[in-house]
């Protein structure tokens, strides 16, 4: 166990709500990291004794207990403001580092100052077994990608704060791609990490209805806020159609249709800040064709 209180190389931020048993697994792997780390837990209004568990079992961890729930995006932004290290590493409360070396290995990717974020390799054992996501095509570093997954990434704190962090109006879902697009527009890139994986178990407590709602609504907001003209209109149309066509069950279709409608209703009150057409073309190319080695 190596918890650095003076000069941590990275701050591990874990936002949690009512998953104390799963959180304990995540924290045990976090405090075991070989790199000098600071660990911050943000309790987003839990009522299952989460904060008490952290205080009792992990007194070396910095706990920020919030009386009311504000959602994952708001709390991750809070974690970034509280962090003292130059690099923030994020995992979900239903995930764990597979080895003590994940953070140390991921940090090497930031040797290049143009790397703004690292997409850390991860597995989802309960869903896809040993299939590895966010893995570079070759063992060498330098593979640029279009985004990262929230449960397995690292980013530069100062850059994150300078770009405004995650857009809190999104509430939940889609914040990573939104931030990545702004990061690319600022002249930085996201790289696939070369490290041991993070294991993401996807808690059975996950609210999939909530994920369907905000995932669909935020497709509309993403296109409106970020995509330059004339690409914005077809992007908005295609995103809407895909959200509906990829839904086979009526209850989920009803949720997604209502979410899309709510997204359109928000447009008159949502300011557009589109990226350059060059940035958007690069983002689309990386998303469609896969990572590019630089």
C-alpha positions in Angstrom: 0.0 0.0 0.0 1.4 3.4 -1.0 -0.8 6.4 -0.4 1.0 9.6 -1.1 -0.2 12.6 0.9 2.4 15.2 -0.1 3.2 14.8 -3.8 1.0 12.2 -5.5 1.7 11.4 -9.1 -2.0 10.8 -9.7 -5.3 11.2 -7.9 -7.8 8.3 -8.2 -11.3 9.7 -8.1 -14.2 7.3 -7.4 -17.8 8.6 -7.3 -20.2 6.3 -5.6 -23.8 5.9 -4.5 -25.2 3.0 -2.5 -22.7 0.4 -3.6 -20.6 0.0 -0.5 -19.6 -3.6 -1.1 -18.5 -3.0 -4.6 -16.8 0.2 -3.6 -14.7 -1.7 -1.1 -13.3 -3.9 -3.9 -12.5 -0.8 -6.0 -10.8 0.9 -3.0 -8.7 -2.1 -2.1 -7.2 -2.1 -5.6 -6.8 1.7 -5.6 -4.7 1.9 -2.4 -2.6 -1.1 -3.6 -1.2 0.9 -6.6 2.5 1.0 -6.9 2.5 4.6 -8.1 2.3 7.3 -5.4 -1.5 8.1 -5.4 -4.1 10.2 -3.6 -7.5 8.5 -3.5 -10.7 10.5 -3.3 -14.1 9.0 -2.8 -17.1 11.2 -3.4 -20.3 9.8 -1.8 -23.2 11.1 -3.9 -25.9 11.0 -1.3 -25.7 7.3 -0.3 -28.0 6.0 2.5 -26.6 2.5 2.8 -23.7 3.2 5.1 -21.2 3.8 2.3 -19.4 6.7 4.1 -19.2 4.8 7.3 -17.6 1.9 5.5 -15.0 4.1 3.9 -14.1 5.8 7.2 -13.8 2.4 9.0 -12.1 0.3 6.5 -10.1 2.9 4.4 -9.1 5.7 6.8 -6.3 6.7 4.4 -8.7 7.6 1.7 -10.1 11.2 1.4 -13.8 11.0 1.7 -16.2 13.8 0.5 -19.7 12.9 1.7 -22.5 14.8 0.0 -25.9 15.0 1.6 -27.8 15.0 -1.7 -27.3 13.3 -5.0 -26.2 15.5 -7.9 -25.1 12.8 -10.3 -21.9 11.3 -11.7 -20.8 14.2 -13.9 -21.2 16.9 -11.2 -19.3 14.7 -8.7 -16.4 13.9 -11.1 -16.0 17.6 -11.7 -15.9 18.1 -8.0 -13.2 15.4 -7.7 -11.1 17.2 -10.3 -11.3 20.4 -8.4 -10.3 18.7 -5.2 -7.4 16.6 -6.7 -3.9 17.6 -5.8 -2.1 15.5 -8.5 -1.5 16.6 -12.1 -3.2 13.5 -13.4 -6.6 12.2 -12.5 -7.4 8.5 -12.9 -11.1 7.5 -12.9 -12.8 4.2 -12.3 -16.4 3.4 -11.4 -17.3 2.1 -8.0 -18.1 -1.3 -9.6 -14.6 -1.7 -11.1 -11.1 -2.5 -9.9 -7.5 -2.3 -11.0 -6.4 -5.8 -12.1 -2.9 -5.3 -10.8 -1.0 -2.8 -8.6 0.8 -1.5 -11.7 -2.1 0.0 -13.8 -1.7 3.6 -12.7 2.1 3.5 -12.9 1.9 2.1 -16.4 -0.9 4.5 -17.6 1.1 7.5 -16.4 3.8 6.8 -18.9 1.5 7.9 -21.7 1.6 11.5 -20.5 5.3 11.9 -21.3 4.1 13.5 -24.5 2.7 16.9 -23.6 0.1 16.7 -26.4 -1.6 13.7 -24.8 -4.6 15.1 -22.9 -6.1 11.8 -21.8 -5.4 8.1 -21.8 -8.0 5.5 -22.5 -7.0 2.7 -20.2 -7.6 -0.9 -21.4 -10.5 -2.6 -19.6 -12.5 -5.9 -19.4 -16.1 -6.5 -18.5 -15.8 -10.1 -17.1 -19.6 -10.5 -16.4 -20.6 -9.5 -20.0 -17.8 -10.3 -22.4 -15.3 -12.4 -20.5 -11.7 -11.8 -21.5 -12.5 -9.4 -24.3 -10.2 -6.4 -24.0 -11.5 -2.9 -24.8 -9.4 0.3 -25.4 -6.4 -1.8 -26.3 -3.9 -0.5 -28.8 -3.6 -2.6 -32.0 0.2 -3.0 -31.2 2.0 -3.0 -27.9 3.6 0.4 -28.7 2.3 3.7 -27.4 1.1 6.5 -29.7 -2.3 5.3 -30.9 -4.8 8.2 -31.0 -8.4 7.4 -30.5 -11.7 9.4 -30.5 -12.8 9.0 -26.8 -12.5 7.0 -23.6 -14.8 5.2 -21.2 -15.6 6.8 -17.9 -14.6 3.8 -15.8 -11.2 3.4 -17.4 -9.3 6.6 -18.1 -6.8 9.2 -17.0 -6.5 12.8 -17.9 -4.6 16.0 -17.3 -6.2 17.9 -14.4 -5.2 21.4 -15.5 -6.3 20.9 -19.0 -9.6 19.4 -17.8 -10.3 22.4 -15.6 -9.3 24.9 -18.3 -11.7 23.4 -20.8 -14.5 23.5 -18.2 -14.6 19.9 -17.3 -17.6 17.8 -18.1 -20.7 19.7 -19.1 -22.9 19.3 -16.0 -26.1 19.9 -18.0 -25.6 16.4 -19.4 -26.3 14.9 -16.0 -25.3 11.3 -16.9 -24.0 9.6 -20.1 -22.1 10.9 -23.0 -19.8 13.3 -21.1 -16.6 11.6 -22.2 -17.1 12.1 -26.0 -18.3 15.6 -25.4 -15.1 16.4 -23.5 -12.8 14.6 -25.9 -14.1 16.6 -28.9 -13.3 19.8 -27.0 -9.9 18.4 -26.0 -9.1 17.6 -29.7 -10.2 21.1 -30.7 -7.8 22.6 -28.2 -4.9 20.8 -29.9 -4.5 17.7 -27.7 -5.3 14.0 -28.2 -6.6 10.9 -26.5 -4.3 7.9 -26.7 -5.0 4.2 -26.0 -3.0 3.2 -22.9 -0.4 0.5 -22.7 -1.1 -1.0 -19.3 -2.7 -3.9 -17.4 -6.5 -3.6 -17.6 -9.2 -2.3 -15.3 -11.9 -4.8 -14.5 -15.4 -3.4 -14.8 -18.1 -5.6 -13.3 -21.2 -3.5 -14.2 -23.2 -3.6 -11.0 -26.7 -5.1 -11.0 -27.8 -2.0 -9.2 -27.3 0.1 -12.4 -30.4 2.0 -13.5 -30.6 1.1 -17.2 -33.8 3.2 -17.7 -31.9 6.3 -16.5 -29.0 5.4 -18.9 -31.4 5.0 -21.8 -33.0 8.4 -21.0 -29.8 10.5 -20.7 -27.9 8.5 -23.3 -30.6 9.4 -25.9 -31.3 13.0 -24.7 -27.6 13.8 -24.8 -27.1 12.6 -28.4 -29.3 15.6 -29.3 -27.4 18.0 -27.0 -24.0 16.7 -28.3 -24.8 17.4 -31.9 -26.3 20.8 -31.1 -23.5 22.1 -28.9 -20.5 20.7 -30.7 -21.0 19.9 -34.3 -20.2 22.7 -36.8 -22.5 23.6 -39.7 -23.4 22.2 -42.2 -22.7 18.9 -40.5 -24.9 19.6 -37.4 -28.2 19.1 -39.2 -27.5 15.6 -40.7 -25.7 14.5 -37.5 -28.7 15.5 -35.4 -31.0 13.6 -37.8 -28.9 10.4 -37.9 -28.4 10.4 -34.1 -32.1 10.6 -33.6 -32.9 7.8 -36.1 -30.2 5.5 -34.7 -31.4 6.0 -31.1 -34.9 4.8 -32.1 -33.9 2.0 -34.5 -31.5 0.4 -32.1 -34.4 -0.1 -29.6 -36.5 -3.2 -30.0 -38.4 -3.3 -26.8 -41.4 -1.0 -26.4 -40.7 0.2 -22.8 -37.2 1.2 -23.8 -38.4 2.8 -27.1 -40.9 4.9 -25.1 -38.2 6.1 -22.8 -35.8 6.9 -25.6 -38.4 8.7 -27.7 -39.4 10.9 -24.7 -35.7 11.6 -24.0 -35.1 12.7 -27.6 -38.1 14.9 -27.5 -36.8 16.5 -24.2 -33.4 17.0 -25.9 -35.0 19.0 -28.7 -37.0 21.0 -26.2 -33.8 22.1 -24.5 -32.1 23.4 -27.7 -33.5 26.9 -27.6 -32.0 27.3 -24.1 -28.7 25.6 -25.0 -25.8 27.6 -26.4 -23.9 26.3 -29.4 -20.1 26.2 -29.1 -19.2 24.2 -32.2 -15.6 22.9 -32.8 -13.8 23.5 -36.0 -14.8 21.4 -39.1 -11.2 20.1 -39.1 -11.6 18.8 -35.5 -15.0 17.3 -36.2 -13.7 15.5 -39.4 -10.8 14.0 -37.4 -13.2 12.9 -34.6 -15.4 11.2 -37.1 -12.5 9.5 -38.8 -11.1 8.1 -35.6 -14.6 7.0 -34.5 -15.4 5.3 -37.8 -12.0 3.9 -38.9 -10.4 3.2 -35.5 -7.2 4.4 -33.8 -4.4 6.0 -35.7 -0.7 5.6 -34.8 1.1 8.9 -34.7 
